[in-house]
Amino acid sequence: MRTLPSFTTTRTLRLLAAPLVVAAGVAVAPAVTTADGETPITCGTVVTADVRLRADLVDCAGAGLVIGAPGITVDLAGHVIDGTGSATGIDNSAGHDDIRITRGTIRDFQFGIHLFETSGARVDRLTVESNIIGAIIERSTATELDRVTATSSDGMGIEITFSEGITVRRSTVAANGLYGIFDIASIGSRYERNTITGNAGSGLALWQSDQVVVERNHAAGNDTHGIDLTGVASAVVERNEAIANGEHGIFIDQPGTTVVRNRAIANQGIGIAAPAGTIDGGRNTATGNLGGDCTSVACR
């Protein structure tokens, strides 16, 4: 496994996410111009029409596939795109809109997927595993990750930065070397029905974001907080469960978040650690947390 610096500094996180690393020096094959399934697809192909893989792409030294046009679907059809520890598995750093990536596995790249300044993208039924960062979404809008499995990356499973209207739902994010999901400086993000377990930092970490909805997630066995809202001005945290995390189950450091019907059990810190000014929506429960059960909200 590649050795990374400590995850304790924002500078480290931003260096890991620098898009210039992805774009620099990547040689690509001629563009695909048809969707007939006959045009050869190889490592580095620039995809300009809908494509469905017929075989794995193995040991890609540069990019796996590069998105070259808006409105296209890349269907891995159960196949694997495999790298050598650098570049990007599926690279949309050119910012094409309304793309879809579906049904397969991307592994052993610096970034499994990179979406940059895109709108309307959808990623579903996809596994990103053993990358440095599984999926990174930057400066994008109205993008959805559904039934994504992001595991065993050296850094974050999923990273979202400076974006608006991003949804991550029904996904599994586990055993990553930094945070499971890390969202910084975004607006209107939604996290629904995800399973976030066994990550080396917080399971779901939202920093300096706003108008966030965190609903029905299961965050368990993460090394720091299960759910971490740091510097978040407005959020709804509802019907989540945080179990056996290494620090707090749910951590909130700013007033104004609504906390309702969450459950926190057997965390090493406080079950629900919230400041004065938190909006208590009621029916929160907590038990067996070593640091105490709840602050600033009533727990049964």
Backbone as a ProteinNet text record, in pm:
[ID]
protein_1_A
[PRIMARY]
MRTLPSFTTTRTLRLLAAPLVVAAGVAVAPAVTTADGETPITCGTVVTADVRLRADLVDCAGAGLVIGAPGITVDLAGHVIDGTGSATGIDNSAGHDDIRITRGTIRDFQFGIHLFETSGARVDRLTVESNIIGAIIERSTATELDRVTATSSDGMGIEITFSEGITVRRSTVAANGLYGIFDIASIGSRYERNTITGNAGSGLALWQSDQVVVERNHAAGNDTHGIDLTGVASAVVERNEAIANGEHGIFIDQPGTTVVRNRAIANQGIGIAAPAGTIDGGRNTATGNLGGDCTSVACR
[TERTIARY]
85.3	0	88.4	48.2	124.9	116.6	225.4	229.5	191.6	98.2	52.6	86.5	90.7	107	-13.9	-0.7	-111.7	-230.7	-351.6	-472.2	-511.1	-427.2	-469.5	-462.7	-416.4	-411.1	-492.2	-560.1	-633.7	-540.1	-418.2	-321.7	-296.3	-282.9	-261.1	-377.9	-500	-617	-622	-590.3	-597.3	-486.9	-370.3	-265.1	-305.5	-370.5	-417	-517.2	-597	-706.1	-668.2	-544.7	-507.2	-532.3	-620.8	-655.7	-540.9	-439.2	-327.7	-254	-255.1	-188	-253.4	-385.6	-457.5	-431.7	-432.4	-429.1	-289.7	-189	-55.7	-0.6	47.9	125.1	49	-83.6	-160.2	-172.2	-119.3	-130.9	-256.5	-336.5	-462	-467.9	-550.5	-567.9	-663.8	-676.6	-773.2	-914.5	-996.3	-1131.1	-1223.1	-1314	-1422.8	-1529.1	-1574.4	-1672.1	-1803.2	-1813.6	-1937.6	-1980.6	-2105.4	-2159	-2198.7	-2135.4	-2176.7	-2115.9	-2030.1	-1969.5	-1852.2	-1817.2	-1708.7	-1577.3	-1583.4	-1461.1	-1380.2	-1253.2	-1173.4	-1164.4	-1176.9	-1161.6	-1037.1	-941.8	-818.4	-792.7	-694.2	-656.1	-627.9	-686.7	-662.6	-755.5	-849.4	-942.8	-1024.5	-1037.7	-1125.6	-1264.3	-1360.6	-1493.7	-1582.5	-1635	-1721.6	-1860.6	-1888.8	-2022.6	-2047.8	-2172.1	-2203	-2114	-2068	-1979	-2014	-2002.4	-2024.1	-1903	-1832.7	-1711.6	-1744.9	-1654.4	-1666.5	-1557.4	-1462.1	-1352.4	-1293.5	-1215.6	-1145.8	-1037.1	-1006.1	-886.7	-788.8	-673.2	-583.1	-450.2	-399.3	-266.9	-253.3	-355.8	-348.5	-242.3	-140.2	-32.1	-73.7	-165.7	-222.7	-369.7	-452.2	-596	-656.5	-764.7	-840.5	-921.9	-1023.7	-1101.9	-1113.5	-1121	-1134.6	-1265.9	-1350.2	-1476.6	-1446.8	-1499	-1468.2	-1587.8	-1708.6	-1828.7	-1936.7	-2031.2	-2142	-2246.8	-2329.7	-2448.3	-2424.5	-2310.7	-2280.9	-2286	-2303	-2302.6	-2182.3	-2109.1	-2001.5	-2049.6	-2080.4	-2131.2	-2017.9	-1968.8	-1860.2	-1908.7	-2039.3	-2100.4	-2036.1	-2005.6	-1948.7	-1798	-1734	-1589.8	-1511.2	-1378.8	-1285.7	-1197.8	-1177.6	-1071.2	-965.8	-846.3	-740.1	-618.7	-564.8	-450.5	-322.9	-225.9	-95.4	-59.5	-161.4	-138.7	-129.1	-147.3	-140.7	-258.8	-268.8	-371.3	-512.7	-610.7	-751.6	-820.4	-906.4	-976.7	-1072.6	-1168.1	-1254.1	-1242.1	-1191.3	-1148.4	-1243	-1321.1	-1402.9	-1354.5	-1223.5	-1169.2	-1191.6	-1235	-1271.8	-1407.5	-1486.4	-1609.8	-1729.8	-1742.6	-1860.1	-1981.7	-2098.9	-2221.4	-2300.9	-2390.6	-2493.3	-2433.8	-2327.8	-2269.5	-2317.7	-2308.2	-2342.1	-2230.5	-2192.4	-2092.4	-2156	-2155.3	-2234.9	-2174.5	-2204.9	-2194.6	-2052.7	-1966.1	-1834.9	-1745.3	-1614.7	-1516	-1398.1	-1353.6	-1235.8	-1139.9	-1015.7	-924	-780.6	-706.4	-562.1	-522.2	-592.3	-555.5	-531.1	-479.3	-475.3	-617.7	-699.3	-841.6	-918	-1010.1	-1092.8	-1177.4	-1250.9	-1331.1	-1300.5	-1288.1	-1271.4	-1373.9	-1465	-1563.7	-1531.3	-1508.2	-1465	-1551.9	-1614.1	-1696.4	-1798.6	-1865.3	-1968.7	-2104.4	-2209.5	-2345.4	-2425.3	-2513.9	-2604.1	-2541.2	-2427.5	-2364.1	-2432.6	-2427.8	-2480.9	-2381.3	-2348.3	-2261.3	-2340.4	-2361.4	-2443	-2391.1	-2416.7	-2379.4	-2232.1	-2148.3	-2006.6	-1925.3	-1815.6	-1721.2	-1591	-1544.8	-1412	-1333.3	-1226.7	-1155.2	-1004.3	-934.1	-787.5	-725.8	-787.4	-729.4	-667.7	-610.2	-571.8	-696.9	-778	-911.6	-1009	-1114.2	-1206.1	-1277.6	-1347.7	-1419.2	-1404.6	-1369.6	-1357.7	-1445.2	-1526.8	-1618.2	-1582.8	-1544.5	-1499.5	-1578.9	-1624.8	-1687	-1797.3	-1877.9	-1980.8	-2118.5	-2223.2	-2360.5	-2447.8	-2555.9	-2663.3	-2610.1	-2521.9	-2458.7	-2498.2	-2519.1	-2568.9	-2481.3	-2447.2	-2382.5	-2482.7	-2519.1	-2620.4	-2567.3	-2572	-2524.4	-2379.2	-2298.8	-2154.1	-2088.6	-1991.9	-1910.8	-1770.8	-1728.6	-1597.6	-1518.7	-1423.5	-1354	-1203.9	-1133.1	-991.3	-902	-943.6	-854.7	-759.7	-642.5	-545.1	-592.7	-666.2	-718.4	-868.2	-943.7	-1088.5	-1156.1	-1267	-1349	-1416.3	-1479.7	-1545.4	-1509.8	-1466	-1438.4	-1519.4	-1582.9	-1665	-1619	-1584.8	-1534.5	-1599.6	-1636.9	-1684.5	-1794	-1890.1	-1992.9	-2131.4	-2233.8	-2370.2	-2466.7	-2554.7	-2658.5	-2606.6	-2510.1	-2456.9	-2532.6	-2570.2	-2638.7	-2557.5	-2538.7	-2480.2	-2581.8	-2631.3	-2734.3	-2707.8	-2754.6	-2752.6	-2613.9	-2510.7	-2373.4	-2304.2	-2198.7	-2118.4	-1977.7	-1933.9	-1803.6	-1729.5	-1625.9	-1568.1	-1418.3	-1350.1	-1209.6	-1117	-1146.5	-1057.4	-957	-842.1	-730.4	-742.3	-831.9	-861.2	-1011.7	-1082	-1225.8	-1300.4	-1417.1	-1500.7	-1553.4	-1635.2	-1683.7	-1639.8	-1578.7	-1530.1	-1588.5	-1664.6	-1731.9	-1690	-1625.8	-1579.5	-1631.4	-1688.5	-1729.3	-1831.2	-1926.9	-2032.4	-2166.2	-2264.3	-2397.7	-2499.9	-2596	-2708.4	-2675.4	-2574.7	-2542.8	-2645	-2669.6	-2760.2	-2689	-2698.6	-2642.1	-2752.7	-2793.4	-2912.1	-2885.5	-2915.5	-2917	-2781.6	-2673.6	-2541.3	-2492.4	-2406.5	-2339	-2191.8	-2144.7	-2011.6	-1937.9	-1846.2	-1789.5	-1638.7	-1572.4	-1434.1	-1333.7	-1362.1	-1267.6	-1172.2	-1051	-947.6	-968.5	-1048.4	-1089.1	-1236.3	-1306.7	-1451.4	-1518.8	-1636.4	-1709.5	-1759.8	-1844.2	-1896.6	-1853.6	-1766.5	-1713.8	-1757.7	-1834.1	-1880.1	-1818.9	-1735.7	-1664.7	-1701.2	-1741.5	-1768.3	-1871.7	-1962.6	-2068.4	-2198.4	-2301.9	-2425.5	-2544.1	-2661.6	-2787	-2774	-2724.5	-2693	-2806.4	-2834.4	-2926.6	-2849.6	-2852.8	-2788.4	-2897.1	-2940.5	-3060.7	-3043	-3076.3	-3082.7	-2949.4	-2839.3	-2709.3	-2669.4	-2590.1	-2535.4	-2384.4	-2335.2	-2192.5	-2139.8	-2054.2	-2011.7	-1864.2	-1798.1	-1662.8	-1559.8	-1588.2	-1489	-1394.2	-1271.3	-1170.3	-1194.3	-1254.1	-1286.8	-1439.1	-1499.6	-1644.1	-1719.3	-1838.4	-1924.2	-1971	-2031.7	-2077.7	-2022.4	-1951.7	-1876.9	-1921.4	-1991.6	-2029.8	-1947.7	-1844.8	-1755.4	-1772.3	-1813.9	-1832.7	-1951.9	-2048.8	-2168.3	-2275.9	-2322.2	-2412.8	-2557.5	-2598.7	-2738.6	-2746.8	-2808.9	-2818.7	-2938.2	-2985.3	-3082.2	-3015.1	-3007.6	-2947.2	-3059	-3106	-3228.6	-3216.9	-3259.2	-3273.3	-3142.7	-3032.3	-2905.2	-2873.8	-2786	-2733.8	-2581.7	-2523.1	-2377.9	-2338.7	-2262.2	-2238	-2088.1	-2035.8	-1900.4	-1793.9	-1806.6	-1701.8	-1596.3	-1476.7	-1363.4	-1369.8	-1447.3	-1470.1	-1621.3	-1675.1	-1818.9	-1898.7	-2020.1	-2108.3	-2147.7	-2209.5	-2244.4	-2185.7	-2102.7	-2036.8	-2081.5	-2127.8	-2172.8	-2110.7	-2047.5	-1980.6	-2040.8	-2147.7	-2211.2	-2360.2	-2420.7	-2565.9	-2641.6	-2769.3	-2857.4	-2891.5	-2826.6	-2857.7	-2976.5	-3067.8	-3180.5	-3140.8	-3160	-3120.9	-3247.4	-3284.5	-3410.5	-3401.5	-3445.2	-3464.2	-3336	-3224.1	-3098.8	-3072.5	-2983.1	-2949.4	-2797.6	-2743	-2599.2	-2570.5	-2490	-2467.8	-2318.7	-2268.2	-2136.2	-2022.4	-2031.9	-1919.9	-1820.3	-1695	-1591.9	-1602.9	-1660.6	-1683.8	-1830.1	-1885.7	-2026.3	-2112.1	-2227.3	-2315.8	-2354.9	-2419.4	-2451.7	-2394.4	-2286.3	-2217.1	-2255.4	-2343.5	-2395.9	-2383.3	-2370.7	-2355.2	-2489.7	-2486.2	-2604.7	-2651.8	-2781.7	-2838.4	-2871.9	-2841.2	-2886.5	-3037.9	-3105.6	-3251.5	-3284.7	-3344.3	-3376	-3511.4	-3507.7	-3631.2	-3697.3	-3630.5	-3690.2	-3662.9	-3691.6	-3685.8	-3545.4	-3443.1	-3307	-3282.8	-3204.7	-3172.5	-3022.9	-2972	-2828.5	-2808.5	-2713.4	-2684.7	-2544.4	-2479.7	-2351.8	-2236.1	-2246	-2136.4	-2042.4	-1913.9	-1819.9	-1805.8	-1823.7	-1811.6	-1940.4	-2045.8	-2177.8	-2267.3	-2396.7	-2486.3	-2517.5	-2556.9	-2595.2	-2566.5	-2532.2	-2522.8	-2611.5	-2685.1	-2769.8	-2891.9	-2911.2	-3036.6	-3075.9	-3204.3	-3252.2	-3246	-3193	-3184.8	-3252	-3317.6	-3381.9	-3286
-120.2	0	124.5	223.1	346.6	419.2	480.8	550.6	696.5	745.4	883.4	958.3	1092.8	1171.8	1157.4	1204.1	1203.9	1279.3	1235.4	1302.4	1420.2	1463.6	1562.2	1705.5	1731	1868	1884.2	1997.8	2029.5	2039.5	2088.8	2098.6	1961.8	1860.3	1726	1682.8	1707.8	1668.1	1738.6	1865.7	1938.7	1894.4	1860.9	1809.8	1678.4	1593.6	1467.1	1489.9	1596.9	1618.6	1707.8	1750.7	1848.1	1793.5	1858.2	1803.7	1804.6	1889.2	1892.4	1760.2	1687.3	1557.8	1463.6	1474.2	1384.5	1416.6	1544.6	1583.4	1580.5	1594.3	1614.2	1486.4	1494.1	1388.4	1262.7	1268.3	1149.7	1138.3	1031.4	1007.2	926	966.6	898	851	749.5	694	780.3	755.8	830.3	817.5	920.2	924.8	822	770.5	686.1	777.6	748.3	835.5	765.4	636.4	564.6	491.4	450.4	374.2	233.7	182.3	54.2	-65.9	-41.8	-149.8	-214.4	-168.1	-228.9	-152.6	-27	51.7	2.9	-29.3	-81.3	18.6	-32.8	48.1	-1	87.7	52.4	153.3	128	224.7	359.4	463.4	598	644.6	560.7	601	721.9	819.5	933.9	896.8	891.4	842.2	959.6	957.6	1065.9	1017.6	890.8	834.2	728.9	686.1	580.4	459.1	397.7	282.9	177.5	51.2	-62.3	-153.3	-171.9	-253	-399.1	-463.6	-605.9	-687.1	-617.2	-685.6	-591	-645.9	-564	-481.1	-366	-288	-303	-361.8	-405.2	-332.1	-292.4	-230	-103.9	-18.2	110.2	198.3	235.1	316.8	462.2	508.5	641.6	629.9	716	711.7	582.3	539.1	426.5	468.5	553.2	614.5	763.3	843	987.5	1028.9	1100.8	1149.8	1264.3	1251.5	1350.3	1422.5	1398.7	1464.7	1461.1	1556.2	1553.9	1450.9	1414.9	1336.5	1191.3	1135.1	997	905.2	776.2	673.2	582.5	559.8	461.2	344.4	234	114.4	12.5	-13	-109.5	-253.3	-274.8	-405.1	-515.5	-482.3	-580.3	-596.2	-521.3	-534.3	-443.6	-462.1	-391.4	-298.8	-177.4	-91.1	-85.5	-130.4	-153.9	-68.6	1.8	89.1	37.7	128.3	95.3	190.6	254.1	339.3	487	528.1	670.5	704.6	832.5	881.1	855.4	847.8	839.3	728.2	654	545.4	594.6	681.1	750.2	898.4	970.2	1108.5	1203.2	1279.7	1386.8	1522.4	1538.6	1667.9	1775.6	1738.5	1837.3	1899.4	1841.5	1905.3	1885.2	1771.4	1745.6	1714.2	1765.3	1753	1628.6	1590	1488.2	1354.3	1315.7	1185.1	1081.8	954.3	845.5	741.8	693.8	588.7	479	353.9	251.3	112.1	25.1	-120.7	-174.7	-156	-218	-179.7	-205.5	-181.6	-102.4	-4.3	75.3	66.6	26.6	5.2	38.8	72.1	92.6	211.5	323.1	451.3	552.9	670.4	779.1	821.8	853.4	879	773.5	703.4	609.7	682.1	784.4	870.7	1015.1	1100.6	1243.6	1319.7	1388.7	1475	1618.5	1703	1840.5	1936.5	2031.9	2135.1	2073.6	1970.2	1904.1	1924.3	1906.1	1914.1	1796	1742.2	1638.3	1501.3	1477.7	1346.2	1245.9	1118.6	1010.2	894.8	847.8	731.3	629.3	510.2	413	271.5	187.7	46.2	27.6	105.7	106.2	80.4	7.1	-13.1	59.2	141.9	203.5	153.6	79	13.4	22.3	33.3	28.7	137.2	256.3	374.2	461.5	576.5	672.8	747.2	798.4	848.4	776.3	721.6	642.4	725	830.6	919.2	1061.6	1154.1	1294.1	1378.5	1463.8	1553.2	1694.7	1777	1913	2014.7	2122	2236.7	2192.5	2096.7	2039.7	2062.9	2039.4	2061.7	1944.4	1924.7	1831.5	1695.5	1641	1512.4	1409.8	1284.8	1180.8	1056.5	1006.3	876.6	784.9	675.1	583.6	440.5	369.8	231.6	220.5	312.7	307.8	239.7	153.9	94.4	153.7	223.9	289.8	233.5	146.6	74.4	70.2	58.5	23	120.9	246.9	347.8	399	444.1	495.8	625.6	707.7	833.3	823.5	916.1	916.4	816	759.3	680.9	770.4	878.2	976.7	1114.9	1203.9	1342.7	1436.8	1537	1636.5	1773.8	1861	1992.7	2101.7	2211.8	2332.7	2302.5	2219.3	2174.3	2209.2	2187.7	2222.2	2114.9	2072.1	1977.8	1838.4	1791.4	1656.7	1560.1	1445.1	1343	1213.9	1156.8	1023.8	939.1	834.1	752	604	523.9	377.6	323.7	388.3	350.2	290.5	214.1	152.5	210	268.9	335.3	279.3	199	121.5	103.1	97.5	57.1	145.2	274.9	368.9	428.5	471.7	510.8	648.7	733.3	861.8	863.4	966.3	970.5	880.3	832.3	758	850	949.2	1054.5	1187.3	1271.1	1401.4	1507.4	1601.8	1707.1	1840.4	1924.3	2053	2165.6	2267.4	2392.3	2370.4	2280.9	2255.6	2306.7	2316.7	2365	2261.6	2231.9	2149.4	2003.3	1950.8	1808.7	1724.1	1603.5	1508.5	1373.4	1315.6	1183.8	1097.1	995.1	919.2	769	695.8	550.4	488.5	553.2	498.1	416.4	319.5	242.1	280	336.6	397.4	338.5	247	168.4	150.6	145.7	102.6	191.4	321.3	414	471.1	509.1	549.1	688.8	772.1	900.2	894.1	1006.7	1005.7	931.6	876	807.1	905.3	999.7	1106.4	1238.2	1311.5	1438.8	1550.7	1645.7	1763.1	1885.8	1956.8	2073.4	2197.7	2303	2433.5	2426.3	2330.8	2318.7	2374.7	2384.8	2449.4	2379	2389.5	2335.3	2185.8	2114.9	1973.5	1888.7	1775.3	1675.8	1545	1493.9	1366.5	1277.6	1176	1102.2	951.3	876.1	730.1	664.6	720.8	659.1	572.7	471.3	383.3	406.5	466.6	498.4	422.4	324.4	236	199	192.6	141.2	227.3	355.5	446.5	494.2	527.4	554.3	683.9	785	907.6	918.6	1024.7	1039.5	954.4	912.8	847.6	948	1058.2	1168.2	1296.6	1374	1491.2	1613	1706.5	1833.8	1943.9	1988.7	2092.2	2218.2	2326.1	2452.1	2451.1	2366.5	2357.4	2449.9	2542.4	2646.2	2599.5	2509.6	2468.6	2325.4	2239.1	2098.2	2035	1925.5	1836.7	1700.8	1652.7	1522.9	1436.2	1339.9	1269.8	1119.2	1042.3	897.4	826.6	877.7	808.6	723	625.1	552.4	553.7	582	590.9	494.5	393.1	282.6	251.4	248.7	199.9	271.6	403.6	483.4	523.3	557.4	579.8	707.6	805.8	929	947.9	1063.5	1086.4	1010.8	974.6	915	1016.5	1126.9	1240.3	1364.8	1436.8	1556.4	1676.9	1781.4	1906.6	2020.2	2115.9	2222.3	2361	2373.2	2502.4	2494.2	2602.4	2601.8	2602.7	2566.5	2578.8	2449.8	2340.9	2211.7	2147.9	2088.9	2014.7	1868.6	1816.3	1679.3	1605.8	1500.4	1434.2	1283.9	1205.9	1060.9	987.2	1028.9	958	861.4	766.2	667.5	656.3	667.2	659.8	558.5	457.8	347	313.1	303	244.9	314.5	447	523.3	555.9	577.4	604.6	744.4	838.6	972.2	990.4	1106.5	1135.9	1078.5	1031.8	976.7	1080.8	1188.3	1303.5	1426.6	1478.2	1594.4	1717.1	1800.9	1917.1	2040.7	2160.2	2282.2	2344.3	2440.3	2521.1	2585.7	2589.8	2644.8	2539.2	2412.8	2303.3	2290.5	2261.3	2247.9	2101.6	2078.8	1943.4	1902.4	1814.5	1768.5	1653.6	1604.4	1501.8	1359.8	1266.4	1122.9	1074	1141.5	1090	993.3	890	793.1	769.8	742.7	715.9	630.8	537.4	451.5	394.1	379.6	311.8	386.1	516.6	595.8	637.7	616.4	633.2	778.4	872.4	1014.2	1077.5	1001.7	1054.6	1041.5	1052.1	1020.3	1138	1253.3	1364.2	1497.5	1597.5	1735.3	1822.9	1912.5	2013.9	1956.1	1827.2	1766.7	1662.4	1637.5	1537	1399.9	1303.6	1167	1071.6	975.6	874.5	758.6
0	0	0	-76.3	-80.5	53.1	95.8	224.3	204	283.8	274.7	402.6	395	517	607.6	730.8	825.6	769.2	806.2	758.6	846.2	936.6	1035.3	985.3	862.1	813.7	686.9	675.3	553.8	434.6	455.5	346.4	284.2	365.5	313.3	226.8	273.3	197.1	63.2	59.5	-66.9	-162.5	-111	-198.1	-262.2	-184.1	-240.2	-351.8	-340.6	-434.9	-551.7	-564.4	-666.2	-805.7	-886.4	-1016.1	-1115	-1094.2	-1187.3	-1192.6	-1083	-1081.9	-1180.3	-1192.3	-1280.2	-1425.6	-1458.7	-1597.5	-1657.2	-1573.9	-1627.9	-1688	-1812.3	-1872.4	-1906	-1922.2	-1954.3	-2105.6	-2161.9	-2304.6	-2329.9	-2429.5	-2455.4	-2599.4	-2620.8	-2753.8	-2835.3	-2966.9	-3048.3	-2993.4	-3020.1	-2962.7	-3024.9	-2942.8	-2991.4	-3050.1	-3171.1	-3236	-3266.4	-3235.2	-3260.3	-3134.6	-3133.4	-3020.7	-3064.8	-3173.8	-3229.9	-3158.6	-3060.9	-2986.6	-3056.4	-3177.7	-3252.8	-3240.2	-3206	-3193.8	-3073.9	-3091.9	-2979.8	-2865	-2744.8	-2625.3	-2553.7	-2533.7	-2464.3	-2353.8	-2269.6	-2166.8	-2231.8	-2175.6	-2224.8	-2333.8	-2377.5	-2482.4	-2439.1	-2529.7	-2507.7	-2560.4	-2472	-2505.7	-2544.1	-2667.1	-2713.5	-2751.3	-2726.8	-2749.6	-2643.3	-2628.1	-2531.9	-2557.5	-2449	-2463.6	-2360.1	-2400.5	-2311.5	-2322.5	-2211.3	-2215.5	-2242.9	-2317	-2344.4	-2275.3	-2214.2	-2145.5	-2042.7	-1949.4	-1851.4	-1919.6	-1861.1	-1897.5	-1781.4	-1808.3	-1702.3	-1711	-1592.3	-1579.8	-1664.7	-1658.2	-1730.2	-1664.1	-1739.3	-1684.6	-1668.6	-1753.8	-1741.1	-1705.5	-1766	-1739.1	-1790.7	-1724.9	-1776.4	-1897.2	-1875.4	-1981.8	-1953.6	-2060	-2048.4	-2112.5	-2037.2	-2092.2	-2188.4	-2311.8	-2414.5	-2471.1	-2415.8	-2467.5	-2361.2	-2363.8	-2267.4	-2305.3	-2207.7	-2234.5	-2268.2	-2229.8	-2267	-2145.2	-2171.7	-2069.1	-2088.1	-1979.5	-1978.2	-1893	-1959.7	-1893.6	-1887.8	-1766.7	-1753.2	-1768.9	-1762.1	-1787.4	-1703.7	-1579	-1488	-1496.7	-1582.8	-1601.7	-1507.8	-1508.6	-1421.5	-1505.2	-1455.7	-1507	-1398.5	-1430.6	-1333.5	-1368.9	-1270.1	-1294.3	-1232.3	-1226.6	-1168	-1054.9	-995.7	-879.5	-908.8	-1035.2	-1069.4	-1159.9	-1200.5	-1294.1	-1240.9	-1331.6	-1294.4	-1372.1	-1305.5	-1371.2	-1477.5	-1439.2	-1535.6	-1507.4	-1606.2	-1589.3	-1661.9	-1584	-1642.1	-1592.9	-1588.1	-1546.6	-1651.9	-1772.4	-1874.3	-1846.9	-1755.9	-1711.2	-1801	-1866.5	-1950	-1862.2	-1903	-1825	-1864	-1770.9	-1797.2	-1838.8	-1771.8	-1801.2	-1700.1	-1737.7	-1646.3	-1649.4	-1532	-1517.9	-1434.6	-1484.8	-1420	-1432.3	-1337	-1341.4	-1362.3	-1265.8	-1275.9	-1160.4	-1176.8	-1072.3	-1128	-1049	-1083.6	-966.4	-992.9	-882	-919.2	-815	-822.8	-909.6	-891	-951.8	-840.6	-878.2	-781.5	-747.1	-847.5	-829.6	-909	-843.6	-919	-1022.1	-976.8	-1064.4	-1028.3	-1128.8	-1104.6	-1187.9	-1119.4	-1182.1	-1144.2	-1244.5	-1218.8	-1299.6	-1230.5	-1293.4	-1389.3	-1341.1	-1419.9	-1354.6	-1431.8	-1380	-1433.1	-1348.3	-1393.1	-1408.3	-1346.2	-1357.6	-1265.5	-1305.4	-1223	-1224.2	-1104.6	-1088.3	-1007.5	-1062.9	-990.8	-1013.3	-912.2	-914.1	-952	-889.6	-922.1	-795.6	-809.6	-700.6	-733.2	-639.3	-649.7	-529.9	-555.3	-447	-467	-356.1	-355.5	-442.2	-441.1	-503.7	-394	-430.9	-327.7	-279.7	-372.3	-340.4	-433.1	-377	-458.5	-563.8	-520.6	-612.9	-561.7	-650.8	-612.4	-704	-641.6	-712.9	-672.7	-768.8	-740.3	-821.7	-754.7	-820.7	-916.2	-872.4	-957.2	-897.4	-977.3	-932.9	-974.2	-897.8	-934	-976.7	-894.3	-925.5	-820.8	-863.8	-774.1	-779	-660.5	-645.7	-576.9	-642.4	-591.6	-598.9	-485.8	-478.3	-523.7	-475.9	-498.7	-378.6	-405.9	-300.6	-310.5	-205.3	-203.2	-86.2	-115.5	-9.8	-32.3	79.7	82	7.4	-2.7	-59	48.7	7.2	102.5	166.5	91.2	141.7	167	109.7	126.9	33.8	80.3	-10.6	-112.9	-65.6	-151.9	-100.2	-188.5	-151.4	-238.8	-175.4	-244.4	-198.6	-292.8	-255.7	-340.1	-275.4	-342.3	-444.8	-405.6	-498.1	-444.4	-527.2	-488.5	-537.4	-446.9	-485.1	-515.2	-435.9	-453.1	-362.1	-414.1	-336.3	-337.5	-218.7	-206.6	-130.8	-194.8	-131.1	-155.1	-60.4	-68.8	-103.5	-52	-84	38.3	12.8	117.1	109.4	220	224.2	344.3	320.1	429.1	413.1	528.8	537.4	453.5	450.3	382	480.2	427.7	513.6	575.6	526.5	590	621.3	579.4	604	506.3	548.1	455.3	347.1	388	298.2	356.9	273.6	317.7	225.7	282.1	206.4	266.3	185.4	235.2	146	210.3	145.4	34.2	57.5	-39.8	12.6	-76.6	-41.5	-88.2	-2.5	-42.6	-64.9	3.1	-9.1	66.7	15.8	81.4	93.4	214.8	240.9	300	227.4	264.8	255.3	363.3	363.4	325.6	365.9	340.2	459.6	431.7	534.8	532.6	646	650	769.1	743.8	852.9	838.7	953.8	959.8	888.8	880.2	818	922.9	878.3	973.3	1030.8	966.4	1023.3	1060.1	1046.9	1066.9	951.7	981	875.1	770.6	813.8	728.3	788.5	718.4	767.8	675.2	729.1	655.2	720.5	645.3	698.6	618.8	690.1	630.5	517.8	526.1	426.5	483.2	399.2	441.6	376.5	442.4	391	361.1	458.2	444.6	502.3	438.6	493.3	511.7	634.2	668	727.6	653.6	693	673.5	779.3	774.9	736.6	781.4	758.3	877.6	850.2	953.8	956.6	1065.2	1079.5	1200.1	1174.9	1283.3	1269.5	1383.8	1387.5	1317.8	1300.6	1243.9	1354.1	1316.7	1418.9	1495.1	1432.8	1506.2	1514.5	1465.6	1480.5	1376.8	1414	1315.1	1211.7	1258.8	1173.9	1232.6	1151.4	1197.4	1118.2	1184	1122.5	1187.9	1118.9	1169.5	1085.4	1149.1	1077.1	983.4	1008.6	923.7	979.8	897.1	946.1	954.2	866.5	863.7	814.1	894	856.1	924.3	866.4	929.4	943	1065.5	1095.7	1153.7	1075.2	1111.3	1089.1	1189.9	1181.8	1143.4	1189.6	1170.8	1292.1	1273.4	1387.4	1382.9	1500.2	1515.6	1626.7	1591.1	1683.2	1690	1812.8	1839.7	1758.2	1746.9	1683.7	1786.9	1738.4	1828.3	1907.6	1863.9	1939.9	1953.4	1914.5	1931.4	1824.1	1859.6	1759.7	1654.2	1699.6	1613.1	1676.3	1600	1651.3	1570.3	1640.1	1578.6	1657.5	1588.9	1664.5	1643.5	1561.3	1538	1570.4	1621.5	1645.6	1513.9	1522	1405.4	1335.7	1371.7	1311.2	1383.3	1306.5	1361.7	1378.1	1497.6	1530.3	1575.3	1501.9	1531.3	1504	1601.9	1589.7	1551.3	1608.1	1588.1	1702.9	1677.8	1780.1	1789.1	1910.5	1932.4	2042.1	2010.1	2102.6	2109.1	2231.1	2257.9	2183.9	2170.9	2116.3	2227.4	2189.4	2289.7	2348.6	2275.5	2327	2365.6	2332.4	2360.5	2248	2281.7	2179.7	2076.2	2121.2	2035.2	2102.7	2048.8	2105.3	2024.5	2081.3	2010.4	2098	2037.4	2116	2152.3	2240.2	2267.5	2137.6	2119.4	1996.8	1893.2	1922.6	1837.4	1850.6	1739.8	1740.4	1768.2	1882.9	1926.1	1867.5	1767	1704.5	1777.8	1884.7	1968	1921.2	2013.5	1989.3	1954.5	2004	1994.8	2110.2	2083.3	2187.7	2191.2	2310.5	2325.8	2450.3	2438.2	2551.6	2541	2657	2663.2	2602	2588.5	2532.9	2646.1	2628.3	2739.8	2783	2692.8	2728.2	2773.7	2782.3	2814.1	2690.8	2713.6	2604.4	2511.8	2565	2478	2543.8	2461.8	2509.7	2421.6	2484	2420.4	2346.4	2348.5	2304	2408.3	2420.1	2514.6	2447.2	2520.9	2470.1	2568.6	2514.4	2598.6	2623.2
[MASK]
++++++++++++++++++++++++++++++++++++++++++++++++++++++++++++++++++++++++++++++++++++++++++++++++++++++++++++++++++++++++++++++++++++++++++++++++++++++++++++++++++++++++++++++++++++++++++++++++++++++++++++++++++++++++++++++++++++++++++++++++++++++++++++++++++++++++++++++++++++++++++++++++++++++++++++

